[in-house]
């Protein structure tokens, strides 16, 4: 008789792991026990089928489980032992984690739509395979008293399920039913009637409230946009299923898998109908150069092929560009332009809470069973974060009534508290694999495995798209999206997120990493914590974030392409070639500098960057005439020529803006400043087949100059220009990096920064480097934009501490 003690580490609490192990032991006639503790799952197992048990443990684990390690020790057998028990949880030092929130599982959906089931149409059903986790948990171990369900005593029926190891709801901490669980403030019928009546409804979800309206009601969509002060930013849509989504968008297998996965992110998908570029955003330019909007829909599709064989060759005809349709949209698939003005992609997500599913069920006429879930449904909802512009989303009932009073016509809440905010994750498939644009609900707080273990550090990110990251051993816990640190509410959310991570991970950092910029609010927050601080250069952190998740030894060459980051020389960087080695880096090159007239405002008024490009071409005299209708064109010309309030920048994002301004793509917004990245998003939407301009760039002393490319755009229309710009930029970047890679014998290049959210550019670079035998590494576990900075900062800080040894002790960290 053999007996083993097992330690199972990973995501193994709150996912049905103990009942799974219990059932497995019974099937194999094994005896012993299992329990949860701070380190994960601990078990002792005895019998003759231990090898079969260990194999099944790794291969057949519950759907939400993630096993990082199984440690076994042979211990003395207990001959008199009978049965297999699930013991009470033990408290102790916490080294395990909590699972992310998960979409309703198929078994729960079957109950939800079964009129004979006691949970029929109950808005809060869940089990160990689905439902809320992270957003309702105060601390670990993950037990009901540590969650927002502590105030809901189980009724006899639910208590019996909870105590039965053979039941799907055994120790399902959020489990409940209509007799004992949370209640919704309004009936589903009332909510649907309000939506169909053109009202804007705030609906409480897992990580916060959504603002919802009927996506086909143009007036309601415009009202929501105006009340939320969303400018031209696109809205996400929620549809019942893939069949419903296919009315509006196309998708391949990887995109469908992403859309239907348990995390249920918002997925950017290519729309079928060609978007319309808003006329109000077109500048006053000669008619022959005025943009006419994206190209008409076409049935043609393209596959990837080898690219950049030489100047003049076509870059890969990327499937992500142009909004080109393979199929025919139905007459009911026409959406108002205000959903995603002028963009070739729509953000689509599927229902992930029972409340969401019940809205679609109500709209379908309450059919019995689940067969209707596979059929197209007419109801299509705008679903956007419930927050006044720029602030964190609302999570509390009173908070929602106060903060959303001027936005929502109806507030639908319930009495299960949300303990931590978590926006929807936003993803797209880039170069054949999922990539984050925003990491949040469904993925947080799953750890990212670091290449090596080190002391615990906290990193607080940058200023825009802020996240924080806390390390524990060889795990990095990247927080949910926090937002731009422009207001007191978001700063408070930053502090909440740090305190929550420390509490659920039971980790106290020894140092704080932050951005090099001294005036970022995140920097000031880091300096207020009373621990040693490590400033990290912005683009160094971008490259390090990719290395943190993808590992590898030795130096790495990286291209960091974004909008702005304070450089090591105090300048404005954003198009950088860096050699990163351990905790240090060397700047090998950068994009040629462009003047940035007016400073930050140029990021939202591309005509200003176009004026700077004209000046660089020696055509500054054309600025006033060409952009007379856009604003103070003559003043901008003088500003550039005098070098007053026009700081130079190597930013790749500003080269994108210059191209947009020259092509008349969102060059001028008479209604306001727009939003950063608006014009480049529209420019990407125009691309069908990127092309490469021979002689479109110059390389001199590590400086990549794209002036010839921009000058060529003056002679062509917006679509041709968008295709030329994207293809030539990708080819130029490959040509720029290859000599440095060859000189160092490197066969991989790291790509990061906000410009890589552009799938045309990211896939063009990936294919271009691949054609030359170089692997391009893109981030997969963290956002490519500033949402991934804190991961890179944390990894640099860990390496710095490992190289330099422990830092001196400082004043204690403020209590969580």
N, C-alpha and C positions, 0 to 999 in steps of 0.2 A: 504494500500500500504506500503510495507516494502522496505527499502534501506540499503544496506551494503557497507561498505568500506572494501576492501580486500587488504592485503599485501601477495604476494606470493614470497617466498624465495626459492632459489636453482638455478639449471641450467635452467633458464627460459628466457634468452636473446639469440637471434640468432638461436632459434630453432622453430620458428613459433608459439610461445605461444600467442602473442597478436591476430593474425588472428584466431587462434583456439578459443580463448575466445570470440572474436568478432562474429564468426559464431555460437558458442554455444548460445550466448545471443540472436541472431536473431531467432534461431530455437525455443527458449523458450519464445519469445516475451518480452524480458527484455530490459530495457533502461539503459543508463549510458555511461561510458567511461573507457579506459584503456591506460596506458602509461608505458614506461620503465624509471627507474631512477637508481641511484647508489645502491639501496638496492634490486633491482629485478624488480618485476612488481607490479604496484599499480593500483587499479580499484575501481570504484563505480558502483554498479549494483542494479537495482530497478525493482520490479515486484512481481508477485504471485508465480513464480516457482523457488524461490531462493534455496530451498532444493535440487531440481533436478539439478540445476545449480552447486551447491557445490559438489554433488556426482559425476557428470560427469567431473568436473574439476580435481578431483583426479584420476578418473579411466580411462579417455580417453585422457590424455595429449599427445602431439606430441611425436614421437618416440625418439627424442634426449633430451627431457625434463627430468629433475629430480627435483621433488618437495620435498623440505626439510620441509617446513612449510606453512600453510595457516592460516593467522590471520584475523579475522573478527571483525568488530565493527558495531553495529547498529547506523545509523545516520538518521537525519530527511529526509523524502521523499521530492521529487521535483515534484509536481503533473503535472506541465506543460512540463516536459521533454519529448522529442521524440527522437527515434532512439538511436543507440549505436555507439560511436565514438572512433577512435584510435587517441590519441593525440600525439603531439611531445614529444620526450624524454626530461627528465629533468636531469640536472647535479646535483651533490651533493656528499656527502660522499659515497664512494663505499663500499658496503658490499655484493655485488653479485659477480658472477664469469663469466668466459667465457667457452663455451663448447669446448671439445676437437675436433680435426679434425675428420671427419666421412667419411666413404666410400660412393661411389656413390649409391644413393637410386634406387629402382626398377623403379620409375616413370621417373627419369632422364635417366636411361639406355634405357627405351622404346623410349624416344625422341632421344637419341644418335644414335640408329640404325633404325630409321624411316626415309626413304628417303624423305618423305613429310614434315618433321618437319624442322623448320628454324634453329634448333641447330643440325641437322644431322651431326654426326662425328665432333662436335665442342669439342676440347680438354679441355675446361674449363667450361663446363656447371655444374650447381649446383642449389640447391634450399634451402629452410629453413630446409629440412630434411637431408641434406648431404653437403659435401664439406669442404673446409678449414675454420678453426675458430681460434684456438689458435696461429697457426704459422703465421697468417697474421694480428694479432691485436696488435696495439700499446698501447691502453688504453681503459678503460671503461668510459661511457656506450658503448656498442657494436653497433656502427653506422658506416656507410660507410666511413665518413671522418677520422675515427680513425683506418682504416685498410689499407692494401696495395692496395686496390681498389680505393683509393681516387683520383688517377690520371686517372681514366677511366670513363668519364661522360657517363651516360646511354643514349642510343639511344631512340627514341620515343616509340618503341615497348617494350623495356625493362623497360622504365620509367612507361609505363601504367601498366605492370605486377607488378612492385614494389609498385605502389600506390593503387592497387586493393586488398582490404582485403579478397576477395574471391579467390584470386590467390595463388597458391603454392609458388610463389616467392615474396609475399608481404613482403617488408622489408628484403629480402634475401640479406644481405650486399655484398657478393661476386658475385652476379648475373651478367651475361654478355652474349653476343652472338657474332657471327662472325663480326657483324657490329661495336661493341663498346668495345669489351673486349680484353684481352691479346692474344698474338699470339705466336705460336710455331716456333722455329728457323729452323726446318727441317720438311719435310712432314713425315707422319707415314710410308709411303712406303719406303722412304730413310732410316729411322731408322731400319725397319725390314730387308731391304737388307743388311745393315751393320752388323746386328747381325747374319744373315744367312751366311754372308761372312767371319765369324770368327773374326770380329772386336770386340773390347771392347768399349762399348758405355756408356758415362755418361749421365744420364737422370734426369732432374730436377723434383722432386716430391713435396710433401707437406712440409716436414720438412727439406729437403735437397736433394742433388743429390744421385742417386744410380749409382753404376757401374754394368753394365749388360753384359752378354754374353750368347751364346747358350749353355745350360747346357749339351748337348750331344756332343759338340765339345771339346774333351779332350785337344787338343792343346791350345784352347782359355782359357779353365779353368786353365791350368797350367801357361799360360802367365799372367793371371789375378792374380793368387796366387803369382807369382814371382814379378810382378810389384808392387803389394800392400804390399809385404813383410809380407805375412799373415802366414808364417810357416805352421803348420798343422791345424789351426783353420778351422772349417767347414764353408761352404757357405750356405746361405739360397737360396731356390728356389721359384720362382713365377710360378704358373700354373693357367690356366683359370678358373677352378672350381673344386669342390670336385671329380667329375668323373675323371678328369685328374689326380688329386693327388692320387687316388686309384691305379694307375699303380705302384706307388712307395711305398706307405705307407698304413698302416691300421689305422682305426680310429673308435672310439666308439661315441655314441651320444653326450657326453659332449665335445669331441674334435672337432666334426663337428660343433657344435654350436659356439665354440670358434673361429674356422677358418672362419666361415661365418658371424660372428658378425660385427657390424658397425665399431668396432675399427680395424679390420683386422690386428691382430698381426702376427708375425712369430710364428708358433706353432710347438713344437717338437713332431714328430709322429714316431711311430715305423716303420722301413723300412721293406719291404717285402723280399728283397734279403739279404743274409748274407753279411755283410761288410768284407773286406779283410784287415787284419792287415799288414801295410807296412813292408816288410822284412827288409828294411834299418833301422828300428827302433828296431829290436830285438837284445838283447845283445849276447855276446859270452858266452853261457851257455852249459852245457852238453846236448846232443841231447834229452835225455829222459825228460828234463825239458823245452825245448824250446817251446815257445807258437806257436801254429799252427793257430792262428786267432780265431774268434768267431765260435760258433757251426754252423753246417749246418742248413738250413731252415727246419722247421718242420710244419706240419699242426696242431699239438697239441696246444691247448690253455688251460689256467689255470684260475680258479676263486679263489678269496680270500677265505680263511678259517681261523679258529682260529689258532693262532700261539703261539710259545714259551710255549707250555704246560709243557715243562721241557727240560733240556739239552738233546740234541740228536734229538729233534723234528724238523721237517722241518718248517722253517719260510715261510711266505706266498709266493706262486709262483706268483710273481708280473708280471702283463701284460706289464710293461714298459721295461722289460729286454730282451736281447738276440736277438732281430730282428727276431723273429719267425713269420712266415706268416700263416694267416688263408686261404688266397686265392692264386691264381697263378698269378704271374706277367707276363705281355705280353712281347713279344720279343723286343718291343720298349721301355721297361722300364729300361733297363740296363744303369746306369749312370756311368760316369768315377769315379774311386776310389778317385780322387782328390776333389770331391765335399765335402765329409765328411770322411776322411781317417780312416778306421777301426772302425767307430762308428755305433751303431745300430739304431740311430735316424737321421731323416732328419728334417731340419727346413723348413716348408712349409708356404707360404702365398698366398692369393688370390689378384687379382687386386683391387685397392681401389681408383685410380684416373681415369678420362676419358682417359688419355694418355695410361695407362696400358691396359685398356679394348680395346682401338683402336688397339694396337699392336696385340692382340689376334684376333680381328675382321679382321684385314688385313691378318693375317696368315691363317684364315679360309676362305678367299675368299670374304669378305665383304657380308655375307648373310644379308638379310632383317629381321627385327624383332629380337626377343630375344630368340627364341627357341634354337638356337645354343649354348646359354650360359649354357645349361644343358648337352650338349654332350661332351665327351672327346675330347680334342684338343691336337695336337702333340707338339705345341710350348711349350717349357719349358726353363725358363730363370734363370740363376744365378742372384740374386739381392743382392748386398752387399753395405754397406755404402761407399760413395765416399769420401774417405779420405786416405792420406798417412798414413802408419802404426802408430797408437797411437795418431793421431791428431783428432780434431773434424771434422765432415763431412762438406763439402763445401755447402754453400747456395747461394752465390752471383754469377752472371754470370762472372764477371771479375775474382773473386776469383777462380771459377772453372777452367777457362782457365789457370790461373797461377799455381794452386796447382795440377791440374790433368793432366797437359801437358805430363808428362812422364808415365802416366798410361792409359788414355783413348785415343783411336784412333779417336773418334768422340764425341763432346760435344753437347748435345741437351738441349737448355735452352729456356726460354721465358721471357716476360717482366712483369710478376707479381712477385713482390718481396716476398721473404721469410724473415720475420722479426725476427724469433727466430728459432734456430735449434731444431730438434726433431727427434732422431733416431726411427726406428721401434721398437715397443714393442716386447719382446720375452717372450712366455709363454708356459707352458705345464700343463697337467692335472695331479695333484698329489693327491692321496687319495680321488679321486672322485670329486675334485673341481679345478678350474683354479688357477694357481700360477704363479707369475711373476719371470722371470729370469732377465728381463730388462724392465723397465717401461718408456714408451716414447709416441710416436705419437699414438693418439686414446684414450689415458687415461689421459694424462696431459692436463690441470691442475685440473681435477676433485678432489675436496677436500676429505680428509679422516676425518671422524667425530671422535673427541677426546672424552674420557669419561667425561670430564668436561671443562668448559671455563677457560681461563687464560690470562695473559698478552701476548702481541705479542713477539715472539722470533724468531730468525734466527738460524738455525743449518746448518753447512757446511760439514758434513759427514767426510769421512776418506780420504785415499789416492788413493785407487783403486775403480773403478766403482763408482766414486763420484756422489753424488746428493746433492742438498740443499733443505731445508724445511723451510717454513715461516708459522707461525701460526697466525690466526685471530679469536679471540673468542674461540669457540670449534671446529674450522676447522684447519686442517693441510694441507698445499699445498706443496706436494712433487714434486720437479722438475723432468724434463726429465733426462735421463741418460746423464751425462757429460763426464765421462771417467776417465782414470788414469791420475793423475796430474803430469806427467813426463815431460811436455814440456810447453813452454810459451803459445802456442796456446790454450791448454786445460785450463790453468789458466785464460786466457782471457775469455774463454767461461764460466767458473765458475762465473766470475764477471758479465758478460752479463746476466746470468741466475738470479743472485740475483737482479740486477737492474730491469730486466723485471718483475719478480714477485712482487717486491715492487711497480712498476708502475701500473700494472693491478689490484693489490689488494688494492692500496692506503694504505699500512701498513708500519709503521716505527717501527722496533723492539726495545725493551728496553735492550736486552741482546743477546749475541752470544754464542751458544754451539758448541763445537768442540771436536775432539778426544783427548785423554790423551797424545798421542805421540807428543812431543814438536817439532819434526823435520818434521812433515807432512806439506806440502805446504798449506793444508786447515787450519791447526792450525795457521800458520804464517799469512794467509789471515785474519782469525778471529781476531787476535791480532792487525791487522793494521786498524781496523774499528773504533777504538775510543770508543767502548762501553764495559760495563762489560762482561767478558767472563767466561764461565763455562766449564771446562774440564770434559769430560765424558769417563769413561773406555769403551773400544771397545765392550766387550762382554755384559756388562750391557746395552749398547745401542741396541745390537741385540735383547735381550729379551724384552726390553722396547718397541721396535718397534711393536712387536706382541701385547703387552698389550695396546698400544696406539690405535690400530685399533679394538681390540676385547674386550677391557674394562674389567670390573670385579673389585671387591673391595678386599682389603686384600692382604697378601703376595702371591707370586707365585713362584713355583720352575721352573727353566729354565735350559735347556741344550743348551749351545752355542758351536757349532761345526764348526770350520772354519780353515783357514790356519795360520793367524797370527793376533795378537792384543797385544799391550803393556799392560802388567798386572799392577795391582795396586802396586805390589812389584818390578816393573821395569823389570820383566822377560818376556819371550815370551810365551803367552797363546794361547789357541786355542781349547782346549777340556775341557770345564768348566761346573760345576754344581753350579748354583747361586741361592740364595734366594733373590728375588727382592721384596722390599716393599716401595712403594712411590718413592722418589727420591734416595733411598739408596739400597745397596745390600751387601750380605755376600757370600764369596766364600766357599762353602761347600765341594768341591772336584774338582779333575781334573784328566785327563789321565796321566798315568805314563810318565815321561819325556824321550824323545829320544834326543841324540846328533844330532845337525844339522851341519854336516861338510861342511865348506865353507859358512855357513850362508845362505843367500837368494838363492844362486845358487842351493842348494839342492832341492828347490821346483820345479825346472825344470830338474833335473837329479836324477830320483828316485833311481838309483843304490847307490847313496850316503846315502840315508836314509836306504836302505837295508843293507849297510855296518854297519850303526849305530845299526840296529836291530841285526845283527850278533854279534856285540860287546856286546850288552846287553844280548844275549844268552850265552855269554862266548865262542863264536866261532870266535873271531876276527882274529885268524890265518888263517881262510878260505877266508878273504876278498881279499887278493892280487890274489889268484888263481882264485877265482870265478869271479872277475870283472876286470881281467887283460886287457881285450879289451875295457873297458869302459872309461878309463882315468887313472889318477894318483892314482891307487888303493892303492898302498903301502903307499903313502903320506897321503891318507885319513885315512888309518888305524892308522898311527902314530898320526895324528891330533886328532882322537877320543880318543886314549889312553892317550895322553898328555893333553887333554882338551883345545887345542889351536885352536882358530877359529872354534869351534864346540859347540856353545851355546846350552844348553838344552832347549827343547820346549815341552809343553804339547799339541801341535797342533794335532787335529784330522786329518787334511789334511796331515800332515807328516806321520802319521800311514798308511794312504792310500798309500802314496808314497812308504813307506817301503814294503808294500804288493806287489805293482806293481814291484818294483825292484827285490824282491825275486822270483816272478812268471815270470819275463822276459817280462812284459807288458810295452812297451815304456820306458824300463829302461834306455836306452841310445840312444841319438840322435846324430849321427856323423855329421849331417849337421848344428848343432847349438843347442841353449838352449831350443828349443821348446817353449811352452807356459804353464803358470801355470794352473794346472788342466787337462792337456792333458792326462797324464797317468791314473788318476782316472776315466776320462770319458771313456777311452777304457776299463778299468777294469769293469765298470758298464755294458758296452755293452756285456760282456761275460756271464752275469748272466741269467740263465733260471729259476732255482728253488733254492733259497737260502737255505742253510743248516746250522745247528748249531752244533758246535764241543763241545761235553761234556768236561768240564774242560778247556775250551779255554780261560779263563780269571781268574784273581785274584783281589780281592778287599781288600785293607788294609788301614784303617784310612782315608777313603774317596778317595783313589787313585785307579783308575781302570787300571790294568796292562794287556795288551793284548799280552804279550810276548809268552805265550803258543800257542796262535793262530798263530802267525807269524812263530814260529818254525815248526808247523805242515805243513806250506805251502811248506817247502823244499822238501817234499816227494810226492807232487801231481802236476798235470798239471795245466795250466793257467785257464781253464774253471772251473774245480773242485775247484781250489783255490779261484777264484773270488766268486763263490757261497758260499763257506765256510766263506770267509772273511766278506761278506755282512751280511749273516744270523747271524753269531756269534757276529759281532760288534753290530747289532741291539739288539740281546738278552742280551748281556753284558750291554749295556746302560740301558735297562729296569731293569735288575737286580740291577744295581748300584743305580738307582733313586728311586726304590720302597720303600726301608726302610725310606728314607728321606721324601717321600710323606706321608707314613703311620704315621710317628712320628709327623707330623704337621697336620694331618687330612685333607690333600689336595687331591682333586680328579681331578686335571688337571695339566698338565705339558706343559711348553712352549718350542717349538723347533725352533731354528733359527741358522743362520750362513751358510756360503757358502757350507759346506758339505751337507746341506739339499737340494741343487739343485739336488743331486743324488736321483732320485725317488725311487729306490730300497730301499735305507736306510730310506727315509722319510716314505714310505708306510709300511716298516717293523716295524719301531718304532710306527707308528700310530696303526697298528694292534696289536702289542705286548702290548702296554699300554691299548688298548681297552679290550683285553682279561683279564685284571686285573682290569677292572672297572674304568680306568683313561682316561680322555679325553686329547688327544694331540692337542695342538693349534699350527697350522702352519700359517705363514703370508699369507694373501690373497690379500691385497690391496697394499702391498709394496714388493719389492724383498726380498728374504730370505738371499741374499748375502749382500755385503757391500753397495749395492744400497739402502738398507733400513736403514742404520745407521743414516742418518740425521733425519728421522722420530723419531727414538728412542731417539736421542740426544735432539730433540725439546721437546718431551714429558717429559723427565727427567728435562729439564730446566724449563718448565711450572710448574711442581710440586714443584721444588725447590723454585721458586719465590713465589708460593702460600703459601708455608710453612714458608719462611723466610721474606716475605714482599718485598716491592719495593726496588730495588737496587739504590744506589746514582746515580744521573745524571752524565753523562760523556760528552765528546766533541761530537758535532753533527755528525750524520751519513753522510758519503759523499753523495752529491746529486746524484740522479739516472740519 
